[in-house]
Amino acid sequence: MLNFFRLLKHIIFSAWKNASPVQAALITAILLAIIIILIISVVQVIVPFTYIAI
């Protein structure tokens, strides 16, 4: 899990270093959207199982 965060940090910093500001902002926005969708998906999967377990 720590390696994933390190990879994500590396991708964001290298995008801001090697791309134009518009491209870097677009890449960062897409990554943030993917992370938000991932979090929402995980919550939608976990919440019903917690109600079943209770």
C-alpha positions as CSV (number, residue, x, y, z in Angstrom):
1,M,0.0,0.0,0.0
2,L,2.8,2.4,0.8
3,N,4.4,1.6,-2.6
4,F,1.2,2.6,-4.3
5,F,1.2,6.0,-2.5
6,R,4.8,6.5,-3.4
7,L,4.0,5.7,-7.1
8,L,1.1,8.1,-7.1
9,K,3.3,10.8,-5.6
10,H,6.0,10.2,-8.1
11,I,3.5,10.4,-11.0
12,I,2.1,13.7,-9.8
13,F,5.4,15.3,-9.2
14,S,6.9,14.1,-12.4
15,A,3.8,15.3,-14.3
16,W,4.2,18.8,-12.8
17,K,7.9,18.8,-13.5
18,N,7.9,17.5,-17.1
19,A,4.6,18.7,-18.6
20,S,3.1,22.1,-19.3
21,P,0.9,23.6,-16.6
22,V,-2.3,22.8,-18.4
23,Q,-1.3,19.2,-19.1
24,A,-0.1,18.7,-15.5
25,A,-3.4,20.1,-14.1
26,L,-5.4,17.9,-16.5
27,I,-3.4,14.8,-15.4
28,T,-3.8,15.7,-11.7
29,A,-7.6,16.3,-12.1
30,I,-8.0,12.9,-13.9
31,L,-6.1,11.2,-11.1
32,L,-8.2,12.9,-8.4
33,A,-11.4,11.9,-10.2
34,I,-10.2,8.3,-10.4
35,I,-9.3,8.3,-6.6
36,I,-12.7,9.8,-5.7
37,I,-14.6,7.2,-7.8
38,L,-12.5,4.4,-6.2
39,I,-13.3,5.6,-2.7
40,I,-17.0,5.9,-3.5
41,S,-17.0,2.4,-5.0
42,V,-15.3,0.9,-2.0
43,V,-17.7,2.5,0.4
44,Q,-20.7,1.2,-1.7
45,V,-19.3,-2.3,-1.4
46,I,-18.3,-2.2,2.2
47,V,-21.5,-0.5,3.7
48,P,-24.0,-3.3,2.8
49,F,-21.7,-6.0,4.2
50,T,-21.5,-4.1,7.5
51,Y,-25.3,-4.0,7.7
52,I,-25.4,-7.8,7.0
53,A,-22.8,-8.5,9.7
54,I,-24.7,-6.5,12.3
